[in-house]
Amino acid sequence: MLRDCKPLLLNWLTYKFLSFILIPVIFLYSYMNEVNSMHYTKTTNMILCAVFAAITGVSAGLMLPLPFTPVPITLSTLAVMLTGALLGGWYGSASMIVYLLLGIFGAPVFSGYTGGFDKLIGPTGGYLAGYILTAFITGIIIEKMNKKNNLYINVLAMALGLSACYVLGTLWYMFSTGTPLWTALISCVFPFLIGDALKIAVAAVLASKLRPAMHR
């Protein structure tokens, strides 16, 4: 039975990946090629902040709940890292603030197309707030250290940015649930390390391809 379900699960994941990641990336690449000959204005950056906030919200729709933790697997962290890498630290974090505000006021942009202030103050709210840190740290490191668009610096920046999200999210989870550190790590960190490593690899490659189109 489980073996019969694997092809269906693979097809579903492939469809979701194409819908939520590749199509927005193609749109962004086309948009960047249209504006790369112009100086980036505040209006352009504000538009990009809104676009990336929307992409992050759409990416959160691909949710795979786990039975042993309230933290689901989503693609939103991939979108967050890409946001920081492409928009930079300040505009990337601003985009994540827009994303959080949309969710707080009820837009269905959190995991599983949910929204509301309760999500932010719930056990997983620290990870949502950590998106701001992830985008900021990723963007600042790439802006300062990656003038030559080095793939490995992208990976380093994203790993450090995502680590900040882990720290903030885990601390809030411990505080809100009264869970000890080791139990929180087992529930909220260890199960996601391999998947997040793959997301970092994908986001780093996408950033290395898209940043030249955005900044030439």
Secondary structure as UniProt FT lines:
FT   HELIX           2..17
FT   HELIX           18..22
FT   HELIX           23..35
FT   TURN            36..37
FT   HELIX           42..59
FT   TURN            60..61
FT   STRAND          64..66
FT   TURN            67..68
FT   STRAND          69..73
FT   HELIX           76..104
FT   TURN            105..106
FT   TURN            111..113
FT   HELIX           117..121
FT   TURN            123..124
FT   HELIX           125..145
FT   TURN            147..148
FT   HELIX           151..177
FT   HELIX           181..188
FT   HELIX           190..192
FT   HELIX           193..215
//
